[in-house]
Amino acid sequence: MSRVGRFVDSLEENIIAFILALMTIVTFSQVVARYGFNSGWGAALEFTRVLFAWLILFGMSYGIKIGAHLGVDAVINLFPRPIFRLCALLGAALTVLYALLLFDATWFGGLLALENKGSTGGAYAYVAKFYKLPIGMEDLKWPGFIQDWFGVRERVPRWIPYIILPVGLLLLAFRAAQAFVLILLGKKEAIIAAHEAEELVAENKDVLKD
């Protein structure tokens, strides 16, 4: 588990850093091109939108890892520690269930005999459908040499940008399962750990005195 966790840590951090750097470079270059040379890349806006979506979906799982997600725990903090821990475990387990349902609800529909009642499908089926359909992005196009070398269509297929949907949900399920184990072992209190309001109050409690 620790080896897999370290691999996922490295994967998330490197990809998030790469996406941020690429978004910065593309945006800055477009500003220079537009205001300096009255030109630019027509697909830049669509490209940065895709990068931003990837950043958000990678950030879901990474936020659990670093404890950056905000949570409302005013009620469960009133409970005795055993009940608080049970609620924390339930929250982690429900997050795993949520991610797996969005990834593919077919297994859940089969489990409860809900076939043909809106219980099938999910991110995996959604991307698989676009993989079979020859639908491209509106503005994103392959460079000419890629088209020549690999014989691909002009427009980038939609399934390539959309593949982050199932990938991001699997990472979210992994991180939530990891948090569940850590809570169970007593190494973590809850799946969320960010309390910005409390931290701000603590940091500024002596401001009026100064």
C-alpha positions as CSV (number, residue, x, y, z in Angstrom):
1,M,0.0,0.0,0.0
2,S,2.8,2.4,0.9
3,R,4.6,1.7,-2.4
4,V,1.4,2.3,-4.4
5,G,0.8,5.4,-2.3
6,R,4.2,6.8,-3.0
7,F,3.7,6.2,-6.7
8,V,0.3,7.9,-6.7
9,D,1.8,10.8,-4.7
10,S,4.5,11.3,-7.3
11,L,2.1,10.9,-10.2
12,E,-0.4,13.5,-8.8
13,E,2.3,16.0,-7.8
14,N,4.2,15.8,-11.1
15,I,1.0,16.0,-13.2
16,I,-0.4,18.9,-11.2
17,A,2.9,20.8,-11.5
18,F,3.0,20.1,-15.2
19,I,-0.5,21.3,-15.8
20,L,0.0,24.5,-13.8
21,A,3.2,25.2,-15.7
22,L,1.6,24.5,-19.1
23,M,-1.4,26.7,-18.3
24,T,0.9,29.5,-17.3
25,I,3.0,29.2,-20.4
26,V,0.0,29.0,-22.8
27,T,-1.8,31.9,-21.2
28,F,1.3,34.1,-21.0
29,S,2.3,33.3,-24.6
30,Q,-1.2,34.2,-25.8
31,V,-1.1,37.6,-24.1
32,V,2.2,38.3,-25.7
33,A,1.0,37.1,-29.1
34,R,-2.2,39.0,-29.0
35,Y,-1.0,42.4,-27.7
36,G,2.5,42.2,-29.1
37,F,2.0,40.7,-32.5
38,N,-1.8,40.8,-33.1
39,S,-2.0,37.0,-33.5
40,G,-2.5,34.0,-31.3
41,W,-3.6,30.3,-31.1
42,G,-7.3,29.9,-31.8
43,A,-7.5,26.8,-29.6
44,A,-5.8,28.3,-26.6
45,L,-9.0,28.9,-24.7
46,E,-10.3,25.4,-25.2
47,F,-6.9,23.9,-24.4
48,T,-6.7,25.9,-21.1
49,R,-10.2,24.8,-20.2
50,V,-9.3,21.2,-20.7
51,L,-6.2,21.7,-18.5
52,F,-8.2,23.4,-15.8
53,A,-10.7,20.5,-15.8
54,W,-7.8,18.1,-15.4
55,L,-6.4,20.2,-12.6
56,I,-9.7,20.1,-10.7
57,L,-10.2,16.4,-11.1
58,F,-6.6,15.6,-10.1
59,G,-7.0,18.0,-7.2
60,M,-10.0,16.0,-5.8
61,S,-7.8,13.2,-4.7
62,Y,-4.7,15.3,-3.9
63,G,-6.8,17.4,-1.6
64,I,-7.7,14.4,0.5
65,K,-4.0,13.4,0.6
66,I,-2.9,16.8,2.0
67,G,-6.0,17.4,4.0
68,A,-7.0,20.5,2.0
69,H,-10.7,19.9,1.6
70,L,-13.0,21.9,3.9
71,G,-15.5,20.0,6.0
72,V,-18.4,20.7,8.4
73,D,-17.7,18.9,11.6
74,A,-19.3,21.2,14.2
75,V,-21.9,18.5,15.1
76,I,-19.7,15.4,15.1
77,N,-17.1,17.2,17.2
78,L,-19.7,17.1,20.0
79,F,-19.8,13.3,19.9
80,P,-17.6,11.1,22.1
81,R,-14.4,10.0,20.4
82,P,-15.6,6.5,19.4
83,I,-18.7,7.9,17.7
84,F,-16.6,10.6,16.1
85,R,-14.3,8.0,14.7
86,L,-17.3,6.0,13.4
87,C,-18.6,9.0,11.6
88,A,-15.1,9.7,10.1
89,L,-15.0,6.1,8.9
90,L,-18.5,6.4,7.5
91,G,-17.5,9.6,5.7
92,A,-14.5,7.9,4.1
93,A,-16.5,4.9,3.1
94,L,-19.2,7.0,1.5
95,T,-16.6,8.9,-0.5
96,V,-15.3,5.6,-1.9
97,L,-18.9,4.6,-2.8
98,Y,-19.6,8.0,-4.4
99,A,-16.4,7.8,-6.5
100,L,-17.2,4.2,-7.6
101,L,-20.8,5.0,-8.4
102,L,-19.7,7.9,-10.6
103,F,-17.1,5.8,-12.2
104,D,-19.6,3.1,-13.2
105,A,-22.9,2.4,-11.5
106,T,-23.5,-0.9,-13.3
107,W,-22.2,-3.0,-10.4
108,F,-24.5,-1.2,-8.0
109,G,-27.5,-1.6,-10.2
110,G,-26.8,-5.3,-10.5
111,L,-26.4,-5.6,-6.8
112,L,-29.8,-4.1,-6.1
113,A,-31.5,-5.5,-9.2
114,L,-32.0,-2.1,-10.7
115,E,-31.2,-2.9,-14.3
116,N,-32.8,-0.6,-16.9
117,K,-33.9,1.9,-14.1
118,G,-31.2,4.5,-14.6
119,S,-28.7,2.6,-12.5
120,T,-26.2,1.9,-15.3
121,G,-23.5,4.1,-16.9
122,G,-21.0,6.4,-15.4
123,A,-17.7,8.1,-16.4
124,Y,-16.2,5.0,-17.8
125,A,-19.2,4.3,-20.1
126,Y,-19.3,8.0,-21.0
127,V,-15.7,8.0,-22.2
128,A,-16.0,4.6,-23.9
129,K,-19.0,6.0,-25.9
130,F,-16.9,8.9,-27.2
131,Y,-14.0,6.5,-27.9
132,K,-16.3,4.6,-30.3
133,L,-17.7,7.8,-31.9
134,P,-15.6,9.8,-34.3
135,I,-16.3,13.1,-32.6
136,G,-13.5,15.7,-32.2
137,M,-13.0,18.8,-30.1
138,E,-14.3,22.0,-31.5
139,D,-11.0,23.8,-31.8
140,L,-8.2,21.4,-30.7
141,K,-6.4,20.0,-33.8
142,W,-3.4,17.7,-34.1
143,P,-0.3,19.3,-35.6
144,G,0.2,18.5,-39.3
145,F,3.2,16.2,-38.7
146,I,1.1,14.1,-36.2
147,Q,-1.6,13.7,-38.8
148,D,0.9,12.6,-41.5
149,W,2.8,10.2,-39.3
150,F,-0.1,8.4,-37.6
151,G,-2.9,9.0,-40.1
152,V,-5.2,10.5,-37.4
153,R,-8.2,12.8,-38.0
154,E,-7.6,16.5,-37.9
155,R,-9.4,17.2,-34.7
156,V,-8.4,15.7,-31.3
157,P,-10.9,13.0,-30.3
158,R,-13.1,14.0,-27.4
159,W,-12.3,10.9,-25.4
160,I,-8.7,12.0,-24.9
161,P,-9.6,15.1,-22.8
162,Y,-12.5,13.3,-21.2
163,I,-10.4,10.4,-20.0
164,I,-9.6,12.3,-16.9
165,L,-13.2,11.7,-15.6
166,P,-12.7,8.0,-14.8
167,V,-9.0,8.5,-13.9
168,G,-9.9,11.2,-11.4
169,L,-12.7,9.2,-9.9
170,L,-10.4,6.2,-9.4
171,L,-7.8,8.4,-7.7
172,L,-10.5,9.8,-5.5
173,A,-11.7,6.3,-4.5
174,F,-8.1,5.3,-3.8
175,R,-7.4,8.3,-1.6
176,A,-10.7,7.9,0.3
177,A,-9.9,4.2,0.8
178,Q,-6.4,5.2,2.0
179,A,-7.9,7.7,4.4
180,F,-10.3,5.0,5.7
181,V,-7.4,2.7,6.5
182,L,-5.5,5.5,8.3
183,I,-8.5,6.4,10.4
184,L,-9.0,2.8,11.2
185,L,-5.4,2.5,12.4
186,G,-5.7,5.7,14.4
187,K,-3.2,7.6,12.2
188,K,-5.7,10.2,11.0
189,E,-8.7,11.7,12.6
190,A,-10.9,12.3,9.6
191,I,-11.0,12.4,5.8
192,I,-10.8,16.2,5.9
193,A,-8.5,18.2,8.1
194,A,-8.7,21.8,6.9
195,H,-10.3,24.3,9.3
196,E,-9.5,27.6,7.8
197,A,-11.8,29.6,10.1
198,E,-10.2,28.2,13.3
199,E,-6.7,28.7,11.9
200,L,-7.4,32.3,11.0
201,V,-8.8,33.0,14.5
202,A,-5.8,31.4,16.1
203,E,-3.4,33.3,13.9
204,N,-5.0,36.7,14.6
205,K,-6.2,36.4,18.2
206,D,-3.6,38.9,19.3
207,V,-4.1,41.4,16.5
208,L,-6.3,43.8,18.6
209,K,-3.9,43.7,21.4
210,D,-1.1,44.9,19.2
